[in-house]
Amino acid sequence: MPWITINTARHMEPSSLPTAVEVRGWVRTRRDSKGGFSFIELNDGTCLGNLQVVAPAELSNYADEVQKLTAGCSVIVTGELKESPAQGQSTELHADAVRVIGWCDGETYPLQKKRHSFEKLREWAHLRPRTNTIGAVMRVRNRISQSIHRFFDEEGFYYLHTPIITASDCEGAGEMFRVTTVDLDKLAAGNRPLDPTRDFFGKPTHLTVSGQLEGETYASALSRIYTFGPTFRAENSNTSRHLAEFWMVEPEAAFFDLRDNMALAERFLKRIFTDCLNDCGEDMEFFDSMIEKGKLDQIKSVIEKPFEHMTYTEAVEKLTTCGESFEYPVQWGTDLQAEHEKYLTSLVGGPVILTDYPATIKPFYMRVSDDEKTVAAMDVLVPGVGEIIGGSQREERLDVLTRRMAEAGLDESEYWWYVDLRRYGSVPHAGFGLGLERAVQYTTGMTNIRDVIPFPRTPGNAEF
């Protein structure tokens, strides 16, 4: 007897229904009919909708077990798939056996039928994937992750695993988690300073904020690479947009300039959004109806329309002359905030690629423009979220790079290997970073980034 997923069972054509199948999953609801049978709504996480199981009173364990099933119980059901007469479902399973695998205490089970806030569900991060919303989010997250790998493979990029433990700070911001094996309690008790030379690696090391610098070394040999892995920021920020641990995809391509980089980013976003619409139709319709009205039309518009291009200087001019009242004042030389980014996307009615930012607000590795005031940077902004991609053409000139490092107060000797790339066969190259969680947020319309990652890590929270 074939074991099939509920997603498969729900979408079978009536003409091709097998005579006998087995499904496995968790009970969502059970109701008993006066006609001598029970209706069990079953879900196994493979799709949004449930499969209705019709369990007759003739089952040997009907009174002892079937009629005691509550939400959360796990069961294996065998029976015959039939065309359903009920509205809203094409098939239902007529059970000839219902085997209870795991009981669930209906009195204490947190996920009762009443609606819970997303904030409350975070307290039950181990159970919340059984809810409609979080289950749908994770299926979309999976589809985006698969699309990322497929896209870059088709574009000729090699998948590179960069270090999670690093001695370099890509952004120069210093907001990094320290990695150590030293007994800190013992140090504190003796009132002694931490000596990095006696630590595991013999020098200060941290969890990575980006795989970009290491990625550049392999792009300088393999031409096109991408990284996709966890990154960490020790930023004490309790907002709906920030996490201490998140996933980043970072392509890097030799012989690319800023225009190549922008074109790649646009193709990339259109591809992952297209895959979500094609492969997660039921989940996307759920987000459109229950989470953010108009989300489907918004994403279709992103796929169909070319992205608008605008320089930072043009953006500042629009923001300072629009007559809007912003919480953060705008002037040339300051970084744009989320409110500014959202306004710009609303102004053009879709994604915007901002370029040519002031050199003073961007990291040392971005290529300095001929005007010596700006760098060949780009940010891709999408409606409702703001920045979803940040990238640049990298500085390939040795003298300019070392000057920028000195201006940033960086010790060149700690980046000797990175500087070497400019000594030995340097080439123009470019890349960008996409935060996976930001992409999932935008695709689903979820307002808090903590609800699009399985176990969010934020200041004061490392549960589960």
Secondary structure, DSSP 8 states (H G I E B T S, - for coil): --B--HHHHHT--GGG--S-EEEEEEEEEEEEETTTEEEEEEE-SSSSS-EEEEEETTSTTTTTTGGG--TT-EEEEEEEEEE--STT-SEEEEEEEEEEEE---TTT-S--SS---HHHHGGGTTTGGGSHHHHHHHHHHHHHHHHHHHHHHHTT-EE----SEES--SSS-----EE--S-HHHHHHTT----GGGSTTSS-EEE-S-SHHHHHHHHHHHSEEEEEEEEE------STT--SEEEEEEEEEET--HHHHHHHHHHHHHHHHHHHHHH-HHHHHHIIIII-TTHHHHHHHHHHS--EEEEHHHHHHHHHHS----SS---TTS---HHHHHHHHHHHTS-EEEEEEEGGGS-TTB-B-TTSSEEEEEEEEETTTEEEEEEEEB---HHHHHHHHHHTT--GGGGHHHHHTTTSS---EEEEEEEHHHHHHHHH--S-GGGSSSS--BTTB---
